[in-house]
Amino acid sequence: MKQILAAAALTMAFTVGAFAQTTASNTRTELDAFAGNDPTVWDMMMDSEGVDVDDATFESNWAGATPERQAALQQACTEAEEAKATFSDAVASRCKTALGN
């Protein structure tokens, strides 16, 4: 019985990890569409694998972005929110910051 429970727990752990990575990848693909596939917009918030960067990296990227890049992120966030796109908590928070909410 213990072996069955351990195997089930291990299987669930792998499944959750795979789902999280798939969701992150799909989020970047979905969000890129709102940014006109301009990678410089979402590169402020995500790495090349579609994983959210940490808060310090985002803050540094945002502060170092040109006004045009900041405006492009704000526009993409606005369009994504209007379309009710699914965001990770980090992306939602960063869009909120970019939009001054």
N, C-alpha and C positions, 0 to 999 in steps of 0.2 A: 504494500500500500504506500509506504514512504517513497519507494522508487517511482511509482506512478505520479505521486504528487510532485516530486522533484522534477520529473521529466516534463510535466505539465507547466510548472513554473518556469523552467528553462525555455520551453517553447514560447510561452507568452512573452518572456523578456526579449527574445529575438524578434518576435512579431512586432512588438511595440517599437523597438529600435528601427526596424525596417520601415514601419509606417511613418515614424517621425522624419526620417530622411526623405521619404517620398513626398511627404507634405511640404517640407522645406523646398525641395526642388520644384514642386508644382507651384508653390507660392511665388518663387522668383519668376517663373515663366509667366504666370498670370500678371504679376506686377510689372514686368518688363513691357507688356502690351500697353499698359497705361502710360508708360514713359516713352512710347514710340520706339521701343527696343533700343533706347539710348542707355548703354551700360553704365555710363558715368553717373546717372541719376541714382540707380539702386546700389551702385558700388559704395555709396555713402553708408548704406545700411546693411548690406550683405556681402559676404565674400564670394569668390568665384564658384563655390559649390552651392550657393543659395542659402547658406547658414548665416543667421543674424550675427553681426559683429558685436563686440561688447560695448557697453555704454561709453567708455573712454574713447574708443576708436570712432564711434559714431560722432561724438562731440567734436573730436579733432577733425574728422572729415567734413562735418557741417561748417565748422568755423573756417576751414581752409577752402571751402567751395566758393566759386565765383558767384556773384549775384544771379547770373543766368542759370547756373546749376541749381542754386537754391530755389529759384522761381520754377524751374522744371520739376523739382521734387515736390514743391507745393502744388503745382498743377496736377501732377500724377496722383498725389494723395487725394486731392479733391475729386478727381474723376473716379478713382477707385472707390472712395467712400460713397459717391453718388450711385455707383454700380453695385454697391453693397458687396464688394469683394471680401473674401475671407483673408484676414491678416493674422499673423502670429501676434502675440501680445507685444513683443518688442517692436515690430513694424508699426502696429497701431499706435503705440506710445510715441514712436519717433515721428510718425505723421502728425500726431497731435502737437508735438514740439515744433515741427516745421511750419505748421499752420498757425502757431501761436495760440492754441487752445489750452 
